[in-house]
């Protein structure tokens, strides 16, 4: 499976973490920039994976 080529720029818009039991569990980066192109890649990937039997995630995609 080959996806179209995309050129786009992203930047870090937020930094955060989730703690659990007093320990750092998850470190995350929020993305900004050309999110529309990133969303088009995820849409194309979802469509192609559906054709081979992989169901789309029910949650809305949030780049991070």
Secondary structure, DSSP 8 states (H G I E B T S, - for coil): ---------EEEEEEEEEEETTEEEEEEEEEEESHHHHHHHHHHHHHHHHHTT----SS-----
